Amino acid sequence: MQSDMPTREPGTYCLVLRLDGDQRIALGRLGSFWFLGGWYLYLGSALGPGGVRGRLRRYLRAERQRHWHMDYLLDHAQVVGVLWAEQPERLECAWAAQLRGWPGARVPVPGFGASDCRCPGHLIHFAAEPNLEALAGALATVRQGLKVKVQQLAS
C-alpha cells in the first residue's frame, strides 16, 4: 500500500466503506433505503478549493454537516480506505462505470451521488471485500497515464 496522502490538487476519489449488518438508512431528500452489510465504494470528484485533500478530510471528520448523500451514509458506515487521482478532469462517472462492470457489483440506491450527471449512481455495493490494489489498477485504466494512489485506513 502506498502511504502518501492527497494534496490540495483537484482530482477524483473513491471512498471504501464497510457497513456491518443490514440497515435501513435515511439519506435526506433522497429517501430511506435498505442497505445490505458489506463493502461500498463511493466515487466522487473534488475540483474546487482544497482539492482531494479537503474533500477527504471533510468526509473523515467525525462531526460534519449533512450536505451530500454520502454524509448520511457515513453516520452508519466506516471508511476503511481511500483511492484518488490528482488531475483536473472529473472522472467519477468513468470510475463508477468501470466498477459497475465488476462481478458482484450492484448499485444499491439509484442516483446516489449522481445528482449532477446521468449515471445510475456513484455508490456501488460488493458483498466481498475488494482488493485495494486491484481496484486502483482498474480505476487507472480509464485514462492513459492515470496514477491512482491508495491509502488503507482501517480494516
PEPESUL-V438098 format. One line per field, one symbol per residue. ss: DSSP state (~ for helix, > for strand, _ for the rest). phi: phi as a letter, one per 40 degrees, with the letter a starting at -180 (. if undefined). psi: psi as a letter, one per 20 degrees, with the letter a starting at -180 (. if undefined). A space follows every 10 residues. Layout:
BEGIN
ss = ???
phi = ???
psi = ???
END
This chain:
BEGIN
ss = __________ >>>>>>>>>_ __>>>>_~~~ _>>>>__>>> >>>>>>____ ~~~~~~~~~~ ________~~ ~~~____>>> >>>>>>____ _~~~~~~~~~ _____>____ __________ __>>>>____ _~~~~~~~~~ ________>> >>___
phi = .cbcbcbccc ibbbcbbbbc gcacbcbgcc hbbcbccibb bbbabbbcdg fcdcccdccc ccbaccbbdc dccccbbbcb abbabcaccc bccccccccc ccdgcaccbd gcgbcbabcc ibbbbbcccc cccccdcccc ccadgcbbbb bcbab
psi = pqiqrqajqq aqropoqpoo qpqppplcih apqppqqbpp ppprqniaph bggggggghi qhpqqogrgh hghiihqppi qqqqpoqiqo jhghgggghh iqpiqqohop ipjkijajqh qjppqphqpq phghgggghh iippjpopqp ophr.
END
